[in-house]
Structures are given as C-alpha cells and as structure tokens.
C-alpha cells in the first residue's frame, strides 16, 4: 500500500497549485480569508507542531477532489 501524503505536504501542494481568480499565486492572507481565519493565523496553524484545523483540511480536500489529485505519494 502506498503511503499517504501528510497534511503539510498536501497544504504545500494546495498553495502551489491554487490560483486566485485573477491568476495570481495564493498567499497566506488569501488562505486566511478562504478558511475564515483572522489574517496572519495561517502561519501558526500550519506549523509542524500543530494539528490542522477542520476548515483547512476541508479546503484542501475540496481542492483535491476538484482537481482529481491523489492523496498518496507517487
């Protein structure tokens, strides 16, 4: 069985592949807005010592489903 990507790896891929409607790269303040966090919280919430919140996991999950991305290492 293939190993799964960690939430941190999935977040990095989400941030790299997701584009704003104007085509610009996704920034931390954009992710804060998408997930309903206060501006600046995403850095704290994605630190390796903290578990990911449900809102952030859901945003990543929906993005992966829309793009047809696998959660397994390839």
Secondary structure as the mmCIF struct_conf table of DSSP 4:
data_model
#
loop_
_struct_conf.conf_type_id
_struct_conf.id
_struct_conf.beg_label_comp_id
_struct_conf.beg_label_asym_id
_struct_conf.beg_label_seq_id
_struct_conf.end_label_comp_id
_struct_conf.end_label_asym_id
_struct_conf.end_label_seq_id
HELX_LH_PP_P HELX_LH_PP_P1 UNK A 2 UNK A 3
STRN STRN1 UNK A 4 UNK A 4
HELX_LH_PP_P HELX_LH_PP_P2 UNK A 5 UNK A 6
HELX_RH_AL_P HELX_RH_AL_P1 UNK A 7 UNK A 17
STRN STRN2 UNK A 19 UNK A 19
TURN_TY1_P TURN_TY1_P1 UNK A 21 UNK A 22
BEND BEND1 UNK A 23 UNK A 23
HELX_LH_PP_P HELX_LH_PP_P3 UNK A 24 UNK A 24
STRN STRN3 UNK A 25 UNK A 25
HELX_LH_PP_P HELX_LH_PP_P4 UNK A 26 UNK A 26
HELX_RH_AL_P HELX_RH_AL_P2 UNK A 28 UNK A 35
TURN_TY1_P TURN_TY1_P2 UNK A 36 UNK A 36
HELX_LH_PP_P HELX_LH_PP_P5 UNK A 37 UNK A 38
TURN_TY1_P TURN_TY1_P3 UNK A 39 UNK A 40
HELX_RH_AL_P HELX_RH_AL_P3 UNK A 41 UNK A 45
TURN_TY1_P TURN_TY1_P4 UNK A 46 UNK A 46
BEND BEND2 UNK A 47 UNK A 47
TURN_TY1_P TURN_TY1_P5 UNK A 48 UNK A 49
BEND BEND3 UNK A 50 UNK A 50
HELX_LH_PP_P HELX_LH_PP_P6 UNK A 51 UNK A 53
HELX_RH_AL_P HELX_RH_AL_P4 UNK A 54 UNK A 67
TURN_TY1_P TURN_TY1_P6 UNK A 68 UNK A 68
BEND BEND4 UNK A 71 UNK A 71
STRN STRN4 UNK A 72 UNK A 72
#
